[in-house]
Amino acid sequence: MKKTLSVLLTLTLALMLALPVCGADFPAASGGVSEIQKYGNLVLDIAAEKLTGSGYAYGDVLAVTVDGKEYEAPLCTNYSDVNTGELVLRDNDGTLILAINMGDFASTNGVAVKNKAEDGTVTWTVSGGRELKDIAVSIAMKEQGGYRDQYLIHQLVRTDERSDYASDQIFANFRAIPFGSLGKNALFRSSSPVNNEIGRAAYADAFAKENHIRTVLNLANSTEEIQGYFAEDGFNSPYYKSLYEAGGVKALGLGVDFTAADFKSGLADGLRFLAANEGPYLVHCNEGKDRAGFVSALLSCFMGAAYEQVVDDYMTTYENYYHLERGSEQYEAVKNSNIVSILSTITGAKAAELSKTDLSAAALAYMKNIGLTDAECAALRANLAKDYVTAEVPAETPATPAAPAEKPAETPAVPAEQPAAAPAGTYTVAPGDCLWTIARKAYGNGQKWEKIFEANRDEIRDPAMIQIGQVLTLPAA
């Protein structure tokens, strides 16, 4: 009996430790509403310090009870820390505001009725014939850290100034994907070469031309939208337009819900387009981040890339745009929330299982599940495995667009933070090595594989073909 009780106590303790920290560990706060703002936000008379001074933190999910009805809302610092239409408890310089981002909390939830005068002045009538002071509010912990990753991601800030980036290529987020059995210069990804909303189109277009791109998947836009960009004043992506007019651009106009049926059917059409046309291929959306990240990850897995390579390539975009540092809390938040989730969607595997999953087989199964035939998958694989000849221009040499609208070429600026320079030396190629993995070991960044290639051109004719035992020169980072 004692042994049974001991086992039960041990199991109970283990379960308690595994559960998220909940309200019992944090004091609840109670109060009322001091104001209903013009757009229906409730200004509470509970000081933010009452929460933050008791261990609550930004990214915690809280249970906010208003007149006996409980709502779940993360504690954040801006309305935009949540998506449109979602609840947020905002700490506005010490004042707590319960709101719906781009919505009206008071009206939506029947707390009060809005009265709008002819001059536009807004007043509120509290429901039930009560006064403002009668509204009761309480706040308690629901899940500690339950929104932390999303909160950190919402804090990321990207600039659209060329001078804030080290090169045109980084600014355009343009790069080759060299993993597994992908052919030399077969597959590239970038920000949009046609939509200049973020000021990168002419730069991406210049790199597309330099790398002789022949077939493009535009994941973001419809045919009508593309034609609209062509008609805009200052349009400066002539190479892209020539590809489009030659039938080399597939306009998919996909959304960002990777599990949606229309995303899957549209992606299947895009993959068939790649299977039916020659490369080099370019995959892009607007920023070259989310939809391009998903498709790049899928194709990389399909062609035999390792888990670490797929993750590194995805995160390179965040290093390019946001200068995230590897291993930082924000870096890990983005990785776990985005690319790990993407790979789980593709493979059906849990996050902890991904590094041991046969990604190539899982990607093939995913493609067949969304409608591709065995013959289409085989044709796609054959096309992606081909080597394509591009201009012999070192990757670090910035491409200069003819005349980017409002974006003249500038002297590359050094990012605020750079990894410590690796000492020059040598490296002996081991089994399983490729230039990407060697660059990752040497510099902490696999994307610097081209530095090693350039330093060893006398020894390496094809960057995809290095030999075990070969001694390579490692230039300083």
C-alpha positions in Angstrom: 0.0 0.0 0.0 2.8 2.4 0.9 4.5 1.6 -2.3 1.3 2.3 -4.3 0.9 5.7 -2.5 4.5 6.6 -3.2 4.0 5.9 -6.9 0.8 7.9 -6.9 2.5 10.8 -5.2 5.4 10.7 -7.7 3.0 10.7 -10.6 1.0 13.6 -9.1 4.1 15.7 -8.6 5.3 15.0 -12.2 2.0 16.1 -13.6 2.0 19.2 -11.5 5.5 20.1 -12.8 4.4 19.4 -16.4 1.4 21.7 -16.3 1.7 25.4 -17.2 1.9 27.8 -14.3 -1.7 29.0 -13.7 -3.6 31.5 -11.6 -3.0 30.0 -8.2 0.6 31.1 -8.3 -0.2 34.8 -9.0 -2.4 37.2 -7.0 -5.6 38.2 -8.8 -6.3 41.9 -9.3 -9.8 43.5 -9.3 -11.2 46.9 -10.0 -13.5 48.6 -12.5 -13.6 50.7 -15.7 -12.6 54.3 -15.6 -13.4 55.1 -19.3 -14.8 53.6 -22.5 -12.7 55.1 -25.3 -14.1 56.2 -28.7 -13.5 52.9 -30.3 -14.9 50.7 -27.5 -11.7 50.0 -25.6 -12.2 49.6 -21.8 -9.7 51.7 -19.8 -9.3 49.9 -16.4 -8.7 51.5 -13.1 -6.3 48.6 -12.3 -2.7 49.8 -12.5 -0.4 47.7 -14.7 2.2 47.7 -12.0 -0.2 45.7 -9.8 0.4 42.9 -12.4 4.0 43.4 -13.4 5.0 43.9 -9.8 3.5 40.6 -8.9 5.3 38.5 -11.5 3.0 38.8 -14.5 5.0 39.3 -17.7 4.3 40.4 -21.3 3.2 37.3 -23.2 1.2 35.8 -20.3 -2.3 34.8 -21.2 -4.7 36.2 -18.6 -8.3 35.6 -17.6 -10.1 38.9 -17.6 -13.6 38.8 -16.2 -16.0 41.7 -17.0 -19.4 41.6 -15.3 -19.1 37.9 -14.7 -18.0 36.9 -18.2 -14.5 35.6 -18.7 -12.3 36.5 -21.6 -8.8 35.3 -22.5 -6.3 38.0 -23.5 -2.5 38.2 -23.6 -0.8 40.9 -21.7 1.0 43.1 -24.3 2.3 46.6 -25.0 0.5 47.4 -28.2 -2.8 46.6 -29.9 -0.8 45.3 -32.9 0.8 42.7 -30.7 -2.2 40.5 -31.6 -3.8 39.9 -35.0 -6.8 41.9 -36.2 -9.9 40.9 -34.4 -8.2 39.4 -31.4 -8.4 40.4 -27.7 -5.5 42.1 -26.0 -4.9 43.5 -22.5 -2.6 46.4 -23.3 -0.2 48.0 -20.8 -0.2 51.6 -22.2 2.5 53.3 -20.1 1.1 51.9 -16.8 -2.6 52.0 -17.8 -4.4 48.8 -18.6 -6.7 48.8 -21.6 -8.9 45.8 -22.6 -9.5 45.9 -26.4 -10.1 44.1 -29.6 -7.4 45.0 -32.1 -9.1 47.0 -34.9 -12.4 46.2 -33.2 -15.0 47.5 -30.6 -14.9 45.6 -27.3 -17.7 47.4 -25.6 -20.2 47.1 -28.4 -19.2 43.6 -29.5 -19.6 42.2 -26.0 -22.7 44.1 -24.9 -20.9 46.2 -22.2 -22.3 49.5 -23.5 -24.1 51.1 -26.4 -22.4 53.7 -28.5 -24.1 57.1 -29.1 -22.7 59.2 -31.9 -23.7 62.8 -32.2 -24.0 64.7 -35.5 -20.6 66.4 -34.8 -19.0 63.0 -34.5 -18.7 63.1 -30.7 -19.1 59.6 -29.2 -20.6 58.8 -25.8 -21.5 55.5 -24.2 -24.5 54.2 -22.3 -23.7 51.3 -20.0 -25.9 48.3 -20.5 -28.6 47.5 -18.0 -29.2 51.1 -17.0 -26.0 51.1 -14.9 -23.2 53.6 -14.6 -19.6 53.2 -15.6 -18.5 52.6 -12.0 -20.8 49.6 -11.8 -18.8 47.5 -14.2 -16.7 45.0 -12.3 -13.4 43.7 -13.6 -11.0 41.0 -12.3 -7.7 39.7 -13.8 -6.0 36.4 -13.1 -3.3 34.3 -14.6 -4.6 31.8 -17.2 -1.3 30.5 -18.7 2.1 31.9 -17.9 4.1 32.5 -21.1 1.3 31.1 -23.2 1.6 33.9 -25.8 5.3 34.7 -25.2 6.6 33.5 -28.6 4.0 35.4 -30.5 4.6 38.5 -28.5 8.3 38.4 -29.2 7.6 37.9 -32.9 5.4 40.9 -33.0 8.2 43.0 -31.6 10.4 42.5 -34.7 11.0 45.6 -36.7 12.2 45.6 -40.3 13.4 48.7 -42.1 13.0 49.2 -45.9 16.1 51.4 -46.2 18.8 49.9 -48.4 21.5 51.6 -46.2 20.5 49.5 -43.2 21.7 46.3 -45.0 25.2 45.0 -45.8 24.5 44.3 -49.5 21.9 44.4 -52.2 21.5 40.7 -52.0 20.7 40.7 -48.3 18.4 43.7 -48.8 16.5 41.8 -51.6 16.5 38.6 -49.5 17.7 36.8 -52.7 19.7 33.6 -52.4 20.2 30.2 -53.9 19.1 27.0 -52.1 21.9 24.5 -52.5 20.9 21.5 -50.4 20.7 17.8 -50.9 20.4 16.8 -54.5 19.3 20.2 -55.8 21.3 21.1 -58.9 23.8 23.9 -59.1 21.8 27.2 -59.4 18.6 25.3 -59.8 16.5 27.0 -57.1 16.4 30.5 -55.7 14.2 32.5 -53.4 13.7 36.2 -52.8 11.4 39.1 -51.9 9.1 40.2 -54.7 10.7 41.3 -57.9 7.4 42.9 -59.1 5.6 44.4 -56.1 7.7 47.3 -54.9 5.7 47.9 -51.7 8.8 47.3 -49.6 11.2 48.9 -52.0 13.1 45.8 -53.1 11.6 44.9 -56.4 14.2 46.4 -58.7 17.0 44.7 -56.6 15.4 41.3 -56.8 14.7 41.8 -60.5 18.4 42.5 -61.1 19.4 39.3 -59.3 16.8 37.3 -61.2 18.3 38.6 -64.5 21.9 38.0 -63.3 21.0 34.4 -62.4 19.2 33.7 -65.6 15.9 32.8 -63.9 13.5 31.2 -66.4 10.6 30.0 -64.3 8.9 31.9 -61.4 6.4 30.9 -58.8 4.7 34.1 -57.6 3.0 32.8 -54.4 1.4 36.2 -53.4 -0.3 37.7 -56.5 -3.0 37.1 -59.0 -2.6 37.8 -62.7 -4.6 41.1 -62.3 -2.4 42.3 -59.5 0.8 41.6 -61.5 -0.5 43.6 -64.4 -1.4 46.4 -62.0 2.2 46.5 -60.8 3.3 46.8 -64.4 1.1 49.8 -64.9 2.3 51.7 -61.8 4.4 54.8 -62.2 8.1 54.0 -61.5 7.8 50.3 -62.3 11.4 49.1 -62.7 11.5 45.4 -63.1 11.8 44.8 -66.9 13.3 41.3 -66.6 10.4 40.1 -64.6 7.9 41.6 -67.0 9.7 39.8 -69.9 9.4 36.5 -68.1 5.7 37.1 -67.5 5.1 38.0 -71.1 6.9 34.8 -72.2 4.7 32.6 -69.9 7.5 32.1 -67.3 5.6 33.4 -64.3 2.9 31.4 -62.5 0.6 33.7 -60.5 -0.8 31.7 -57.6 -2.2 34.4 -55.2 -2.0 32.0 -52.2 -3.1 32.9 -48.7 -1.0 32.3 -45.6 -3.1 29.5 -44.0 -0.9 26.6 -45.0 -3.6 24.1 -44.0 -6.3 25.6 -46.1 -7.6 23.6 -49.1 -7.2 26.4 -51.5 -3.5 26.8 -50.4 -2.9 23.2 -51.1 -4.6 23.1 -54.5 -2.9 26.3 -55.6 0.5 25.0 -54.5 -0.1 21.8 -56.4 -0.7 23.8 -59.6 2.5 25.7 -58.9 4.6 22.5 -58.4 3.1 21.2 -61.7 4.3 24.4 -63.4 7.9 23.7 -62.1 7.7 20.1 -63.3 6.6 21.2 -66.8 9.2 24.0 -67.2 13.0 24.4 -67.1 14.9 26.3 -64.4 16.6 28.1 -63.0 13.6 28.6 -60.7 12.6 31.5 -58.4 10.1 31.2 -55.6 8.8 34.5 -54.1 5.9 36.1 -52.2 6.1 39.7 -51.0 8.9 39.6 -48.4 10.1 36.2 -49.4 9.5 35.1 -45.8 6.3 33.1 -45.0 4.9 31.6 -48.2 8.3 31.5 -49.9 9.6 30.0 -46.7 7.1 27.2 -46.8 7.6 26.3 -50.4 11.4 26.6 -50.1 11.3 24.2 -47.1 9.1 21.8 -48.9 11.3 21.7 -52.0 14.5 21.5 -49.9 13.1 18.5 -47.9 11.9 16.9 -51.2 15.5 17.1 -52.5 17.1 15.6 -49.4 18.1 18.6 -47.3 18.9 17.9 -43.7 16.7 19.3 -40.9 19.3 21.8 -39.8 19.8 23.1 -43.3 16.1 23.7 -43.8 15.8 25.5 -40.5 19.0 27.6 -41.2 17.7 28.7 -44.6 14.4 29.8 -43.2 16.0 31.7 -40.4 18.4 33.4 -42.7 15.5 35.6 -43.8 15.0 36.8 -40.2 18.7 37.4 -39.9 18.6 39.4 -43.1 15.5 41.5 -42.2 15.7 41.8 -38.4 19.3 41.0 -37.6 18.2 38.3 -35.2 21.1 36.7 -33.3 21.2 32.9 -33.3 20.3 31.5 -30.0 18.5 34.7 -28.8 15.0 34.4 -27.3 13.5 36.1 -30.3 15.4 33.8 -32.7 14.2 30.7 -30.9 10.6 32.1 -30.7 10.5 32.6 -34.5 12.1 29.2 -35.2 9.7 27.3 -33.0 6.6 29.2 -34.0 7.4 29.3 -37.8 9.7 26.9 -39.4 9.3 24.1 -36.9 5.5 24.5 -37.3 5.9 24.5 -41.1 7.9 21.2 -41.0 5.3 19.6 -38.7 2.6 20.6 -41.2 4.6 19.1 -44.1 5.6 15.9 -42.3 2.9 15.3 -39.7 5.7 14.8 -37.2 5.9 16.5 -33.8 8.6 19.1 -33.2 10.7 16.7 -31.1 10.6 14.1 -33.9 11.6 16.3 -36.8 15.4 15.9 -36.7 14.9 12.1 -37.0 12.2 12.2 -39.6 12.8 11.2 -43.3 12.1 14.7 -44.6 12.4 13.7 -48.3 9.9 10.8 -48.0 7.5 13.1 -46.0 7.7 15.8 -48.5 7.0 13.4 -51.3 4.0 12.1 -49.4 2.8 15.7 -48.8 3.0 16.4 -52.6 1.0 13.3 -53.5 -1.5 14.1 -50.8 -2.2 17.6 -52.3 -2.8 16.0 -55.7 0.5 15.4 -57.6 1.0 12.1 -59.4 4.0 9.9 -59.2 5.0 11.1 -62.7 4.7 14.7 -61.8 6.8 14.3 -58.7 9.4 12.4 -60.7 9.5 15.2 -63.3 9.8 17.8 -60.6 12.7 16.0 -58.9 14.5 15.6 -62.2 14.2 19.3 -63.0 15.4 20.4 -59.6 18.4 18.1 -59.8 19.7 19.7 -63.0 22.7 22.0 -63.0 22.1 25.4 -64.6 24.8 27.8 -65.8 24.5 31.4 -64.5 26.7 34.4 -64.7 30.1 34.0 -63.0 29.6 36.8 -60.5 30.6 36.4 -56.9 27.6 36.5 -54.6 29.0 39.3 -52.5 29.2 41.7 -55.5 26.0 43.8 -55.2 23.8 43.9 -58.2 23.0 47.4 -59.2 19.4 47.9 -60.5 19.1 50.2 -63.5 17.4 52.9 -61.5 15.3 51.7 -58.6 12.5 54.1 -57.9 13.4 56.3 -54.9 16.2 53.7 -54.0 19.5 54.7 -55.4 22.4 52.3 -54.9 24.4 53.1 -51.8 27.6 52.1 -50.2 26.8 48.9 -48.3 26.5 49.5 -44.6 27.7 47.1 -42.0 24.8 45.8 -39.8 24.8 47.0 -36.2 25.9 43.6 -34.9 28.2 41.2 -36.7 29.3 37.8 -35.5 32.9 37.6 -34.3 35.3 37.1 -37.3 36.5 33.5 -37.6 40.2 33.2 -38.0 41.6 32.2 -41.4 42.7 28.6 -41.6 42.0 25.3 -43.3 39.4 22.6 -43.0 39.5 18.9 -44.1 36.3 17.7 -45.6 34.7 14.9 -43.6 31.9 12.4 -44.6 28.6 14.2 -44.9 30.1 17.6 -45.3 28.9 20.2 -47.8 30.0 23.8 -48.1 26.9 24.9 -46.2 27.7 22.7 -43.2 31.4 23.7 -43.3 30.4 27.4 -43.3 28.1 26.8 -40.4 30.9 25.2 -38.4 33.4 27.8 -39.3 31.3 31.0 -39.2 28.1 30.0 -37.4 26.2 30.8 -40.6 25.7 28.3 -43.5 24.8 31.1 -45.9 28.5 32.0 -46.0 29.3 28.9 -48.0 30.0 31.1 -51.0 33.0 32.7 -49.2 34.6 29.3 -49.0 33.8 28.5 -52.6 35.3 31.8 -53.8 38.4 31.2 -51.7 38.9 27.7 -53.2 37.9 28.1 -56.9 41.2 26.6 -57.9 40.2 23.4 -56.0 36.5 23.4 -56.4 34.9 23.5 -59.9 31.4 22.6 -58.6 30.3 23.7 -55.1 28.0 20.7 -54.9 31.0 18.3 -55.5 33.6 18.4 -52.8 35.7 15.3 -51.8 36.3 13.7 -48.5 39.8 14.5 -47.4 40.0 17.6 -49.5 41.7 20.5 -47.6 39.9 23.8 -48.0 41.1 27.3 -47.2 38.8 29.1 -44.8 39.0 32.9 -45.3 38.3 35.2 -42.5 34.6 35.9 -42.0 
